Amino acid sequence: MTSATSNSDCIFCRIVAGDLPSTIVAETDSAVAFNDIDPQAPVHVLVVPKKHYGDVAQVAAADPELLADIVSLADQVAGTLADGQFRLIFNSGPRAGQSVFHVHAHVLAGAQLGWSPA
């Protein structure tokens, strides 16, 4: 999938546009952070760029500054909602667990996190 400003079929593009409700916890000019609807930790926030990219590799190749902004917003969220210690996960592709094909970082924090490869 190539990058585009938005994709009307994409749930995250619709959240970014304000067409679907979500609990926004932080926002910058280039990205938005909102609570995951199925949290896997006390703090589980998704950080998505406002511009549509299919996965993290596409963002890294096309706009490394945007990727840095996503990581920076994730750090800000973890500092605000937790103790600044967090796990940052990008799933890339369906076999890796990606179910929404708009790049998004999972910020997990607020507890001692174990490791359980799927």
C-alpha positions, 0 to 999 in steps of 0.5 A: 500500500502506498502512502496517501493523505487519508483512506476513507476505508481506514478506521484510523484515518476516520478517527484522525478525521474525527468521524469516529469517536475515540479517547484522544490523550495527546496530539501533535501536528503530525500524529494523534494518540488515543486509548486502545479499545482492547487494552493489554496493559494499564496504559495501552495507547495507539500513536498514529500518524495523521497521514496514511501509511500502511506500516512502519517500514513505509513511514521509515522509507518515505518520511523518517521525520514523521517516524521520529515524531511518532516515537516522540509522541509515544514518549510524551504519552508514557511520561504523562500517563505512566512513569516514562517507562514503556514498551513500544510495538509496531506490528508489520503485516498480518502474520505479525499481528497487524490488523489495521493497515495504517501504521500505529505504535502501541504504547504499553506501560503502567505495570511490569510487562512480561514477554510472551511471543505469539 
